[in-house]
């Protein structure tokens, strides 16, 4: 039994991609799996040995202390293969590689492009910081055994450097989100958004759109600090519900109750080429989707007819799309079924797991 260890100094203990999809799936596939991650106490769940480090209270503490604690616990595990998830852990990955271990970096985001829209970085510094970040990532990635990425776009960037790169798309787990036949007569007149609630992900446009309809909006996820007061004020009305961060069973309930899924991210360079997990989660759950009109997203949805594409910065267009679906549940249900078929046709985690296992086996058997 090969022993593999996943490392993160940033992500929550039960992160969907890291814990539920990768670690738990690998454990079910016969691997011995350890996850080192911020948390409260060591424990086991779904066959995964979870070993925690204290949660950092600031970005500087995370960089100065958390990485060191991750390394200490990583060395204690003495795993055959290490799979780390945060760019700040590149020094740890290189150290473990120098110790003769197999090491994989998991690139969830195109960080150099993401930095170009980070609000906490002064605008004059974003491009130079992005350039330096890309140089560091490129240097380190070339010295690891492989890079797995959340999208083909990021894979191609690393592959162009001669790095062994594999796109492990963040598609939904069918067994979790395929709700089967749903009674649409029992659904609420409700649109739903699940994920980080930020300005750049369309929070204000969703609020403005819903207020010109007779529909409710459920927002589930962590709220950007600069938006908290504004959203809490909006939630005092009858139309807006802030559900907070939901666990996976609660997500399923919320999707089952809703009629429309919203995914109206702004056209930043990082999102234009993204593969948004929420788009596919809504589709897997049989919900029609209102999505940003990006060429990449149209390609993903294909000709299934599962989505209405809109200008994500146009609240009127978003509101019109919401009304068209809420007021025509037969159409909404048909679009939802089309989305479900699209996910089953090749956009689900079962296929991605096969690619991940094949990569692991090729590295561990050499």
C-alpha positions in Angstrom: 0.0 0.0 0.0 1.6 3.3 -1.1 1.5 6.1 1.4 0.6 9.5 -0.1 0.5 12.8 1.8 -1.4 15.9 0.8 -0.3 19.3 2.2 -2.0 22.7 2.7 -1.3 25.6 4.9 -4.3 27.6 3.6 -7.4 25.4 2.8 -10.1 24.3 5.2 -9.9 20.8 6.7 -12.7 19.4 4.5 -11.9 21.4 1.3 -14.0 19.8 -1.5 -11.2 19.4 -4.0 -8.5 18.3 -1.6 -10.4 16.2 1.0 -13.6 15.0 -0.6 -12.4 14.5 -4.1 -8.7 13.7 -4.0 -7.9 12.4 -0.5 -11.1 10.4 0.2 -11.2 9.0 -3.3 -7.6 7.9 -3.2 -8.2 6.2 0.2 -11.2 4.4 -1.3 -8.9 3.3 -4.1 -6.5 1.6 -1.8 -4.0 4.2 -0.9 -2.9 5.1 2.6 -3.6 8.8 2.7 -2.5 11.5 5.1 -3.7 15.1 4.9 -1.8 17.9 6.7 -4.0 20.9 6.9 -5.1 23.8 9.3 -7.6 22.5 11.8 -8.6 21.8 15.4 -7.4 18.3 16.1 -6.0 15.2 14.5 -8.6 12.7 13.4 -9.6 10.2 10.7 -12.5 10.6 8.2 -13.4 8.6 5.1 -10.2 6.6 5.5 -8.0 9.7 5.6 -5.5 10.3 8.4 -5.9 14.1 9.0 -3.1 15.8 10.9 -3.6 19.4 11.7 -1.6 22.5 12.2 -2.9 25.7 14.0 -4.8 28.1 11.8 -2.9 31.2 11.0 -4.3 34.5 12.2 -2.8 36.6 9.5 -1.1 36.3 6.1 2.3 37.0 7.6 1.9 34.3 10.3 0.9 31.8 7.6 4.0 32.5 5.6 6.4 32.6 8.5 5.0 29.9 10.8 2.4 27.7 9.1 4.8 26.5 6.3 7.3 25.4 8.9 4.7 23.4 10.8 3.6 21.8 7.6 7.1 20.7 6.9 7.6 19.3 10.4 4.4 17.2 10.1 5.3 16.2 6.5 8.6 14.8 7.6 6.9 12.8 10.4 4.7 11.0 7.9 7.6 9.8 5.7 5.2 9.2 2.8 6.1 7.8 -0.6 4.6 10.8 -2.5 3.8 14.3 -1.4 1.1 16.4 -3.1 0.9 20.0 -2.1 -1.8 22.6 -2.8 -0.4 26.1 -2.1 2.2 28.0 -4.0 3.8 29.2 -0.8 4.7 25.6 -0.1 7.1 25.4 -3.1 10.1 25.5 -0.8 8.8 22.6 1.1 8.1 20.7 -2.1 11.6 21.3 -3.3 13.1 20.2 0.1 11.1 17.0 0.0 12.2 16.4 -3.6 15.8 16.8 -2.5 15.1 14.2 0.2 14.3 11.7 -2.7 10.5 11.9 -2.4 8.0 12.0 -5.3 6.4 15.5 -5.2 3.4 16.9 -7.1 2.1 20.5 -7.0 -1.6 21.0 -7.4 -2.3 24.3 -9.2 -5.9 25.3 -8.3 -5.7 28.7 -9.9 -3.6 30.5 -12.5 -1.9 32.6 -9.7 0.1 35.0 -11.9 -3.1 36.0 -13.7 -5.1 36.0 -10.5 -2.7 38.5 -8.9 -3.6 41.0 -11.6 -7.0 41.5 -10.0 -6.2 41.1 -6.3 -7.7 44.1 -4.6 -5.3 44.0 -1.6 -2.3 44.4 -3.9 -1.7 48.1 -5.0 -2.6 48.3 -8.7 0.9 49.6 -9.6 2.5 46.5 -8.1 0.2 43.9 -9.5 2.0 43.3 -12.8 5.5 43.2 -11.3 4.3 40.8 -8.5 2.6 38.7 -11.1 5.8 38.4 -13.2 7.9 37.5 -10.2 5.4 34.9 -9.1 5.4 33.3 -12.5 9.2 33.1 -12.5 9.1 31.4 -9.1 6.4 29.0 -10.1 8.1 28.1 -13.3 11.5 27.6 -11.6 10.1 25.3 -8.9 7.7 23.3 -11.2 10.5 22.2 -13.4 12.2 20.5 -10.5 9.1 18.5 -9.3 7.8 15.2 -10.6 4.6 16.6 -11.9 2.0 19.4 -11.7 -1.7 18.7 -11.7 -4.0 21.6 -12.5 -7.7 22.4 -12.2 -8.0 23.5 -15.8 -6.5 22.6 -19.2 -5.4 26.3 -19.6 -3.2 26.1 -16.5 -1.9 22.6 -17.6 -0.9 24.0 -21.0 1.1 26.8 -19.3 3.2 24.3 -17.3 3.5 21.8 -20.2 5.0 24.5 -22.4 7.9 24.6 -19.9 8.5 20.9 -20.4 6.9 20.1 -17.1 4.9 16.9 -16.8 1.4 18.4 -16.3 -2.0 16.8 -16.1 -5.4 18.6 -15.9 -7.5 17.1 -13.1 -10.6 19.1 -13.6 -12.7 20.1 -10.6 -15.8 18.4 -11.8 -18.6 17.3 -9.5 -19.0 13.9 -7.8 -22.1 12.3 -9.3 -22.9 10.3 -6.2 -23.1 13.5 -4.2 -25.0 15.9 -6.4 -27.1 13.9 -8.8 -30.5 14.4 -7.1 -32.3 12.1 -9.6 -36.0 13.0 -10.3 -36.9 16.2 -8.5 -40.4 17.4 -7.8 -40.3 20.9 -9.3 -43.7 21.8 -7.8 -42.1 21.7 -4.4 -39.3 24.0 -5.3 -39.0 27.6 -4.0 -39.0 30.6 -6.3 -35.4 30.9 -5.5 -32.1 31.5 -7.3 -28.9 30.3 -5.7 -25.3 31.2 -5.6 -22.8 29.0 -3.8 -19.1 30.0 -3.4 -17.0 32.9 -2.3 -19.2 36.0 -2.2 -17.1 38.8 -3.7 -17.5 41.9 -5.9 -15.5 40.3 -8.7 -17.8 37.2 -8.6 -20.8 39.3 -9.2 -22.2 39.8 -5.7 -23.5 43.4 -6.4 -25.0 42.5 -9.8 -26.8 39.5 -8.3 -28.3 41.8 -5.6 -29.4 44.4 -8.1 -30.9 41.8 -10.4 -32.9 40.0 -7.8 -34.4 43.2 -6.4 -36.1 43.8 -9.7 -37.8 40.4 -9.6 -40.3 38.7 -7.3 -37.7 35.9 -6.7 -35.6 35.1 -3.6 -31.8 34.8 -3.7 -29.8 32.4 -1.5 -26.2 33.3 -1.1 -24.1 30.6 0.5 -20.4 31.0 1.2 -17.8 33.3 2.9 -18.4 37.0 2.3 -15.6 39.4 1.3 -15.0 41.8 4.2 -15.7 44.9 2.2 -19.1 43.6 1.3 -20.3 42.4 4.7 -22.1 45.5 5.8 -23.8 46.0 2.4 -25.0 42.4 2.2 -26.2 42.2 5.7 -28.3 45.4 5.1 -29.7 43.8 2.0 -30.5 40.6 3.9 -32.8 42.5 6.2 -35.3 42.4 3.4 -37.4 39.4 2.4 -35.6 38.6 -0.8 -32.0 38.0 0.3 -30.8 35.1 2.5 -27.2 34.8 3.6 -26.8 31.2 4.5 -23.1 31.3 5.5 -20.8 28.4 4.6 -22.8 25.2 4.1 -21.5 21.7 4.6 -21.9 19.2 1.7 -25.3 17.8 2.8 -26.6 21.3 3.3 -25.5 22.2 -0.2 -27.5 19.3 -1.6 -30.6 20.5 0.3 -30.2 24.1 -1.0 -29.8 22.9 -4.6 -32.8 20.7 -4.3 -35.0 23.6 -3.1 -33.8 26.1 -5.8 -34.9 26.7 -9.4 -31.9 28.5 -10.9 -28.1 28.5 -10.3 -26.1 31.8 -10.7 -22.5 31.9 -11.9 -21.9 35.5 -13.1 -18.2 36.1 -12.5 -16.7 39.2 -13.9 -14.6 38.9 -17.1 -11.2 39.1 -15.4 -8.2 37.3 -17.1 -8.3 34.7 -14.4 -12.0 33.8 -14.9 -12.2 34.0 -18.7 -10.3 30.7 -19.1 -11.5 29.0 -15.9 -13.5 25.8 -15.4 -16.0 26.9 -12.7 -17.0 24.1 -10.4 -20.2 25.8 -9.5 -21.4 25.7 -13.1 -21.1 21.9 -13.2 -22.5 21.4 -9.7 -25.6 23.3 -10.7 -25.9 21.2 -13.8 -25.2 17.9 -11.9 -28.1 18.8 -9.6 -30.4 19.4 -12.5 -30.6 23.2 -12.2 -30.6 25.6 -15.2 -27.7 28.0 -15.0 -27.4 31.7 -15.7 -23.7 32.2 -16.5 -21.2 34.8 -17.7 -21.0 34.9 -21.5 -17.4 33.7 -21.9 -16.3 31.7 -24.9 -14.7 29.1 -22.7 -17.9 28.6 -20.7 -20.0 28.3 -23.9 -17.6 25.6 -25.0 -18.0 23.7 -21.7 -21.8 23.8 -21.8 -21.7 23.0 -25.5 -25.0 22.7 -27.4 -26.8 21.2 -24.4 -29.0 24.2 -23.8 -28.4 24.0 -20.1 -27.5 27.7 -19.6 -28.5 31.2 -20.4 -25.4 33.3 -21.0 -25.5 37.0 -20.0 -23.2 40.0 -19.6 -22.2 39.5 -15.9 -22.0 43.2 -15.4 -25.5 43.9 -16.6 -28.0 43.4 -13.7 -30.9 43.9 -16.1 -29.9 41.0 -18.3 -29.4 38.8 -15.2 -32.8 39.8 -13.9 -34.5 39.1 -17.3 -32.9 35.6 -17.3 -34.0 34.9 -13.8 -37.6 35.8 -14.6 -37.6 33.8 -17.8 -36.8 30.6 -15.8 -38.7 31.2 -12.6 -41.9 32.0 -14.5 -41.5 29.0 -16.8 -40.7 26.0 -14.6 -41.2 23.5 -17.5 -38.4 25.2 -19.4 -36.3 25.4 -16.3 -36.7 21.7 -15.6 -35.9 20.8 -19.2 -32.7 22.9 -19.1 -31.8 21.3 -15.8 -32.2 17.8 -17.3 -30.0 18.8 -20.3 -27.3 20.0 -17.9 -27.5 16.7 -15.9 -27.0 14.8 -19.2 -24.0 17.0 -20.1 -22.3 16.3 -16.8 -22.9 12.5 -17.2 -21.4 12.6 -20.7 -17.9 13.3 -19.4 -17.8 16.1 -16.9 -17.7 14.4 -13.5 -15.1 13.4 -10.9 -15.1 9.7 -11.7 -13.2 10.3 -14.9 -10.8 12.8 -13.3 -10.0 10.3 -10.5 -8.8 7.8 -13.1 -6.4 10.3 -14.5 -5.1 11.1 -11.0 -4.6 7.4 -10.1 -2.8 6.8 -13.4 -0.4 9.6 -12.6 0.3 8.4 -9.1 0.9 4.8 -10.3 3.3 5.9 -13.0 5.3 8.0 -10.4 5.3 5.4 -7.6 6.0 2.4 -9.8 9.3 3.9 -11.2 
